[in-house]
């Protein structure tokens, strides 16, 4: 009789232990999800601020181009046109990212959330690559045809060399800003802050949840 009672007690204890483990795992998962949601939510104010700054900037440059179109240097019109066009593309991307952040809910299936964050990460890389293509435009907007009529070769060569360097840098960054380079120092220098770190942290947390589920 004692053996039966001991066996029953052991079964009862084992059952309670399993229930406790399940509850603990569930609580850990929920807490991890809340942390991930908090990281993603923290990204929205910065993106909203950047979006509004971009909209104001585009409005001012568009107005400036229209007013100076017939009197400004072609270098200015073309340079500012390129700059404002790329900024408009960035604005569209930021709107898309805000939509993704608004739609992301960590209470939904993990795979769906991970897929949205992957799209957010991909669009962040792309918009940064596009914005770096603006670099050459910042070295040419002040040029004029008169400058190239000057007999001083150095005054002509200097802006050409500077533009060439900025163009090379823009193309290099456009080609090399990739997720697989995330551990390199130059990449971390560019992508460190409230628009990147919270996203990566939330991805790590969701990966942890996926591992919990696999172990379970």
C-alpha positions in Angstrom: 0.0 0.0 0.0 2.8 2.3 0.8 4.4 1.7 -2.5 1.2 2.6 -4.3 0.9 5.8 -2.3 4.5 6.7 -3.0 3.9 6.0 -6.7 0.8 8.2 -6.7 2.6 11.0 -4.9 5.4 10.8 -7.4 3.0 10.9 -10.4 1.2 13.9 -8.8 4.5 15.7 -8.2 5.6 15.0 -11.7 2.4 16.3 -13.1 2.6 19.5 -11.1 6.2 19.9 -12.2 5.3 19.5 -15.9 2.5 22.0 -15.5 4.8 24.4 -13.7 7.4 24.1 -16.5 4.8 24.7 -19.2 3.5 27.8 -17.3 7.0 29.1 -16.8 7.8 28.6 -20.5 4.6 30.3 -21.5 5.3 33.3 -19.2 8.8 33.6 -20.5 7.5 33.6 -24.0 4.9 36.3 -23.2 7.5 38.5 -21.5 9.9 38.1 -24.4 7.1 39.0 -26.8 6.3 42.1 -24.8 10.0 43.1 -24.8 10.2 42.6 -28.6 7.0 44.8 -29.0 8.5 47.5 -26.8 11.7 47.6 -29.0 9.6 47.9 -32.2 7.3 50.6 -30.7 10.4 52.6 -29.7 11.3 53.0 -33.3 8.1 54.8 -34.4 8.8 58.3 -32.9 12.2 58.6 -34.6 10.8 57.4 -37.9 7.9 59.8 -37.7 10.2 62.7 -36.9 12.5 61.8 -39.8 9.5 61.5 -42.1 8.2 65.0 -41.2 11.7 66.5 -41.6 11.9 64.9 -45.0 8.5 66.2 -46.1 9.4 69.7 -45.1 12.8 69.5 -46.7 11.3 68.2 -50.0 8.7 71.0 -50.0 11.4 73.7 -49.5 13.7 72.3 -52.2 10.8 71.9 -54.7 9.8 75.5 -54.1 13.4 76.6 -54.5 13.8 74.7 -57.8 10.6 76.1 -59.2 11.6 79.7 -58.3 15.1 79.4 -59.6 14.5 77.1 -62.5 15.2 79.7 -65.2 17.9 81.7 -63.5 20.0 79.1 -61.5 22.9 77.1 -62.8 22.0 73.8 -64.5 24.4 72.2 -62.0 22.2 73.5 -59.2 18.9 72.4 -60.8 20.1 68.9 -61.6 21.9 68.3 -58.3 19.0 69.4 -56.2 16.6 67.5 -58.5 18.6 64.3 -57.9 18.7 65.0 -54.1 15.0 65.7 -53.8 14.0 62.8 -56.0 16.0 60.3 -53.7 14.5 62.0 -50.6 11.0 61.5 -52.0 11.8 57.8 -52.5 13.0 57.7 -48.9 9.8 59.3 -47.7 7.7 56.6 -49.4 9.9 53.9 -47.7 9.5 55.5 -44.3 5.7 55.5 -44.8 5.9 51.8 -45.7 8.0 51.2 -42.6 5.6 53.0 -40.3 2.8 50.9 -41.8 4.8 47.7 -41.0 5.4 48.8 -37.5 1.7 49.6 -37.0 0.7 46.2 -38.3 3.3 44.3 -36.4 1.7 42.6 -33.4 3.8 40.1 -31.4 0.6 38.3 -30.3 0.2 37.0 -33.8 2.2 33.9 -35.1 5.9 34.3 -34.6 6.6 33.6 -38.3 4.4 36.5 -39.4 6.1 38.9 -37.1 9.5 37.7 -38.1 8.6 38.2 -41.8 7.5 41.8 -41.2 10.6 42.6 -39.3 12.7 41.1 -42.1 10.9 43.4 -44.5 11.6 46.3 -42.2 15.2 45.4 -42.0 15.5 45.0 -45.8 13.8 48.4 -46.5 16.1 50.1 -43.9 19.1 48.8 -45.8 17.6 49.9 -49.2 16.7 53.4 -48.1 20.1 53.9 -46.6 21.8 52.8 -49.8 19.6 55.1 -51.9 20.2 58.1 -49.6 24.0 57.6 -49.9 23.6 58.1 -53.7 22.9 61.7 -52.9 26.6 62.3 -51.9 27.8 63.5 -55.4 24.9 65.9 -55.6 26.2 67.8 -52.6 29.5 68.4 -54.4 28.0 69.8 -57.6 25.1 72.0 -56.7 27.3 75.1 -56.3 29.1 74.7 -59.6 28.5 76.9 -62.6 29.7 77.0 -66.3 31.8 80.1 -65.5 33.9 78.1 -63.1 35.1 75.9 -65.9 36.0 78.9 -68.1 38.7 80.0 -65.6 42.2 79.4 -66.8 43.4 78.1 -63.4 43.5 74.4 -63.8 43.5 73.7 -60.1 40.2 75.5 -59.5 38.7 73.2 -62.2 40.4 70.0 -61.1 39.6 70.4 -57.4 35.8 70.1 -57.6 36.1 67.3 -60.2 38.3 65.3 -57.9 36.0 65.9 -54.9 33.0 64.8 -56.9 34.8 61.7 -58.1 35.7 60.7 -54.6 32.1 61.2 -53.4 30.8 59.3 -56.4 33.1 56.4 -55.7 32.0 56.4 -52.0 28.3 56.5 -52.9 28.7 53.6 -55.3 30.8 51.6 -52.9 28.3 52.1 -50.1 25.4 51.3 -52.4 27.0 48.0 -53.4 28.3 47.0 -49.9 25.5 47.9 -47.6 24.2 44.4 -47.1 23.0 42.4 -44.1 25.9 40.0 -44.4 28.3 42.9 -43.7 26.5 43.8 -40.4 29.5 42.7 -38.2 32.0 45.0 -40.0 33.0 48.2 -38.2 32.0 50.6 -40.9 28.6 49.0 -41.1 28.1 49.3 -37.3 29.1 52.9 -37.5 26.4 53.6 -40.0 23.7 51.4 -38.5 23.9 52.1 -34.8 21.0 53.9 -33.2 17.3 53.9 -32.6 16.4 53.0 -36.2 18.5 49.8 -36.2 19.4 48.5 -32.8 15.8 48.0 -31.5 14.9 46.1 -34.7 17.8 43.8 -34.3 17.1 43.2 -30.6 13.5 42.4 -31.4 14.6 39.9 -34.0 16.9 38.2 -31.5 14.1 37.9 -29.0 11.7 36.4 -31.5 14.5 33.9 -32.5 14.7 33.0 -28.8 11.0 32.3 -28.8 11.3 30.1 -31.8 14.0 28.1 -30.0 11.8 27.7 -27.0 9.1 26.2 -29.2 11.5 23.9 -30.8 12.8 22.7 -27.5 9.3 22.2 -26.2 
